[in-house]
Amino acid sequence: MSKPVVASYCTTFLKPEMLHIYRQVSGLDRYDTFVICKERRSEDRFPFDDVEVKPKVRSNFLRRFWLKYIKKEPPIVYRGEYGVMEKILTRRHADLMHVYFGHTGVHLLPIIQRSPLPVVVSFHGMDVQPRHDQPGYIERLQELLQSVPLLMARSFSLRDRLIELGAPEDRIRINRTGIPMDVFPAVKREYPEDGAWKFIQACRLVEKKGLPVALKAFSEFVKDHPKATFTIAGEGPMEEEVRGIVDKLGLADKVIFAGFLSPSELNALYAESHVFMHPSQITADKNQEGVPNAMLEGMATGLPVLATYHGGIPEAVDHESTGLLVEERDDVGLLEQVRRLTSDRELWQRMGEQAAVSVRERFEQKRQIAALEAIYDEAVALGPMNLGGRK
């Protein structure tokens, strides 16, 4: 018996920071999948054989005029994208479609509302923020939340945000992205008696990651621990600003910019580190975390976490058990917890060991793939939606 087929839609397949999506798409077991995208990137990093890159549509002028001005169809229809999608989904005999990211769902809304297939949309963090440069965006997002049988959120905090936006609570499912534990085995670490603590933060260099807060706390800690270092693994639009902060704080010889690393390179870096730092914060435009994947990877290797009560972080880090949490933007509080953790050998060791156990219980990849496929099963059974309710 053939497996059911899910069409996985991601506008760009894939940006370098989208490893968590690759793990889902490539890890499916009971479902077959193919990818639909507008642009294919990072093929060497994310090899996948079955990708349909949507062709650019050459629109017939008369048909476009008729659809736009007579039928009053939205741009995604009169420009031809709807027709292209319909042909792909029909030709590939898809049973449902999974749209990655809420803003992509907003773009595809007219297609979703007309789809004879059930469509699920997953939200990951930045896609719950308003977009003030796009008039009517929030209204279209709220319409999307009513137009699909099931919505997925990476954390309970994201679920709560969707409910605030008007999503029916009974249609939201928690969709954790799993971590392949064999790639990030637990490591036995030695307590740095000489004070040569190695901190790491692996993330995109963007505002919500709280890098300035981490650097301020580290700049005070290093005064008493001159052998300590802080490695920042990642790239992003804030790199120049972060480097400026490092220089201003006099940390140029203490902070290492490792750039974007592969999973194996990250694993090696985690293995030689002692603490994972991640003081995330919500931004003015409501951009927030789901559950940071790099943090989970570090925990899997046995790194205790110093982070914040933000987004889905408290759903992964148990304060006083697998790490220590402070309020957002609290560099003084973060410093206090850094000092507490590093001055107590038993606490540091215990939290690292418990972090490795906890992540395996909650975020193991195969278990999360099974949960995702159960959501697919439910969506197929529910069937598609339309503006008037379930068909």
N, C-alpha and C positions, 0 to 999 in steps of 0.2 A: 504494500500500500504506500502510495506516495505521501510525502510530508506536505502539510499546508505551507503556503508561501506568503511571506510578509515582504512587502516592498519597503525598504528602509530609505527614507528621503532625508538627505542632508545637503544643504545648498552647496557647501564646499566639502568634498571628501578627499582629504581631511586636512585641517590646519594642524600644525605640529602639536598644539596643546590639547588636541581632541583624542588622545589615546584611550580615554574611558569609553568613547563611542566605538572606536575600533574593537575594543575588547568585547563589547556587546554584540556588534554585528558579526564579528568573526567567531564568536563563541557559541552561537545558537546551536541547539542540539536537536530538538523535536521539530523545529521549523527550518525550512530552507529560506534563504533571503537573496535578494539582489538589491543593489544600491542605485538610486536615482539621484543625480546631482547636476548642478549647472557647471561645476568646475572640478577637475581632478587634480589634486596636489599631493605631495609627499608620498608618491608611489613606492619609493624605496623604503620608507619608514613604515608605511601601512599597505603592504601588498594585499590585493584582493582582486580576484579574477572577474567577478560578475558585477561590473559597473556600467550603468547606462548614463552617459553624459548627454543631457538633453540638447538636441541640435537647435541652432538659432532658426527661428521661424521666418520664412519669407511670406509676408502676409499679402493676400490679394486685396487690392485697394477697394474694389467694390464691396467685397464681403466684409472687410474691416469697417467701411463706412456704414453698411447696413447694421452690423452688430453694435457699433458704437452709437450711432445717432438714431436709428430706428428701433432697435431692440433694447437700447440703453444698457448694454452689457458692461461689466467692469473691465478694466484694462487687461487683466490676466486672461480674459476670454477673447476679447476682440483682437488682441495681439497674437493669439494662437497658442499660448502656453497650455491652456486647458485641453485643446485638441491633442497636443503632443502627449500630455500626461495620460489622457484617456486611452490613446492607442497603445502606449507602453504597458499600462496596467492590464488591458485586455489581452494583448499579445502574450504577456508573461503569466496570465492566469493567476493573478494575485488574489489572495483571500482577505487580506487587510493591508493597510498602510500604516507605518510608524513614522511620524514626522518628528524629527529631532529639532528642538528649540521652539519656544512659544512664538518668537517673532517670525520664524519661518511659517508657522501655522497661520499667523495673521496674513502673511503674503498669499498663502494658498487658500485662504478662507473660501472664496467662491468655488474653488475646486472641491474642497472638503464638503461644502454644503450640497453639492450636486453628486457627490460620489455614491455609486451603488455599493461601495465597499465600506466596512467600518474603518474609521481612522482614529488612531490614538496619537496624542501629542505629549511629548516629554519635556518638562521644564527643568532647567539645570542651574539657575541662579541669576545670571545677568538678564535673562529673558522675562523677568517679572517687573523690570523697571519701566517707568513711563518714558516716552520718547517725545520730548517737547518739540523737536524739529519735524515731527510728523503729525500734523493736525488730524484729530480723530482716531489716533492710534489706540488709545485706551478703550474707546468705544468698540473698535473692531476686535481688540483682544477680549473684551467682555463678551462679545458676540461669539467668538471662537469657543470660549469656555462653555457655552450652551449648545454648541454645534457638533460635539463629538461624544461618543458613548462613554469613553474613559479618558481621564487625564492622568499623567504620571508626574510625580515630584520626587526629587532626589533626597528630600529631607522633610521632616514634619514642619520645620519653619517655612519652607517653600509651600507646603500644603496650606498652612495658615494664611500665607500671602495670597494664594489663589482663592481661598474662601473670602478674604477681604475684597477681592476683585469681583466676586459674585459667582464663583464656580460652585456648582452643587457638590456639597461635601461627600455625598454618597457615590459620586463618580470619580473621586480622586484615589489613586493607588500610589503607595510609596514604592519607588523604583530605584533601589540602590545600585550603583555600579560596583561590580566586584573587583577584587584584587587577586591575581594569580599568585598564590602563596608560595608555589615552588620557585618563582622568580625572585621572591624576597624572603629567603629563609631567616629564621631567628639567629642572631649572632651573639656569642658570648663576649662581652666587653670588659675591659679592665678599668677600674676607677683611676682617673688621672691624678696620681699622688702629687705630681709636680705642678698641678694647676693648669696644665695645657688643655683646657677644655675646648672641644671642637663642636661648635653650634652649626646647624644647617637650617636653611629655609629654602625649599624647592617650590617654585611657583612662577607664574607669569608676573612680570614686573608692572603691576597695575595697582591703582589706589586701594582697592578693597583688601589687598593682602597685608596692609599695615606695616610695610617695610620700614618707614621712618620711625615708628614706635619701637620695633625690634632693635634698630640701630642705636636709638637713644639709650635704651636699657643696656645694650651691650657696651656702649661707650663708657658707662659708669662701672660696669662689672669688670672691664678690662683694666681699670685703674688698680684694682687689687689683685688681678690675675693677668699679668702682662704677657703670659705665654698663650693666652686664649686666642682663638680665631673664630671667624664667622664666615661660612661659605654660603653664597647666594647662587643657587642653581636655577637658571631660567633666563628668559629674554622678555622684552616687552617695551611699551612706549614710555615707561617711566625710567628707563635705564640711565639716561643722562642725569635726570634729577636725583636718582638714588646715588649715583657716583658723586654728585655734588655734595650731598649730605655726608657721605663717607669722608670726603676731603675736609669739609667744614668741621667735622667732629674729630679730625686727626686720626682716622682709622685706616689710612691707605695701606699700611703694612699689616693690618689685622683682618681686613675683609677681602675675601677672594670672590671674584666674579667668575663662576665656572661656565656660564653660558647654558645653552639648551643641551641636555644630556639624554642619551638613550637609557632605557630601563637597566641595562647591565652596568652602564657607567654610574647611574644613580645608585644602584645597589652597592657598588663598590664604595661610593662616597658615604652612604648610610652606614656601612660596616665600620668605617673608621671614625664616625662621628659619635658624639655622646648625648646630644639633646636636639630635638626637633623644635624649632621656633615657628609659630604661625599666628601672630596677633591680628587676625582679620577684623575688618570693620565695615559697616554699611556706609555707602557713599551718599552724597547729597541727592543723587538721582536714583536712589533705592537699589543700587546694584549690590547683590549679596552673594555669599557662598551657598552652595548646597552642602556637600561634605567633601573637603579637599582630598583629591586622590593621592597626591604626593604625601600628605600627612599620614594617610592610611598605609602607604607603602613603607614609610619610615617606621611606623608603629609595628608593622609586621616583622621588621628586622630586630625589634626590641628597643626602639628609641622612645623614651618618655617624652611627652609633649608639653610645651609651654605655649598656651594659646588663649583665646578669648571666648566669652559667652556670645558667640555670633553664629547666625545661620544654623547649619547642621552640625557644627563642631561639638556642642555638648551631647549630641546623639552618638558621637563616636569616642569622645574623650570623657571618661568619668573622672570628675574632679576628685583629687586625693587618692585615686586608684591607678589610673593609667596616665595621668598628667595633672597639671595645675592650670586653672583658668582664672582670668581676670576680666574686668570690664573692658570694653573697647576703648582704644586710644589712651589707656592708662599705663604709660611707660614706667611710672614710679612703682605701681603695683606689680608690673611685670618684672622689674628689677628685684623687688622683694622676693618674688617666687623663684627667680633665677638663683638668687643667693641661698634661699632655703633648700632648693633641690640639690645644688652642687655642694653644699656643706654637709649633707647627710648621705653618707655612702649607702646605708641600708635603704633609705627612701628612694634614692636614684635607681638602685639595682631592682628593688621590688616593682617600681612603676614601669620600668622597661620590660621586665618579665611579664607583668600583667597586660601591658600593651600588646605584646605579641600574641598572647592567648586570646584577648578580647577581640582583636581584629579577625582572627581566624574563626571565631564563633559567629561574628556579625556580618562580615564582608567577604567571605570566601567566594571566589568567582563562580564556580559551578552552581552553588546554592542560589546566587543572585540571578544567574541565567535561568534557572528553573522557575524562580519567582516571576521573572519577566515573561517567560513563555506561558505561565499561568494567567497573566494579564492578557496576553494575546488570545488565549482560549476563551476568556470571559468576553473580550471584545467581539470575537467572531460569533459567539452565542447571542450576544445582545443585538448585533447587526448595526447598520448605519443609522444616522440621524438625519433629520432635516429641520428647517426652521420651525416647523409646527410641532416638533417632538419626534419620538421614535416612530419609525415606519412600521 
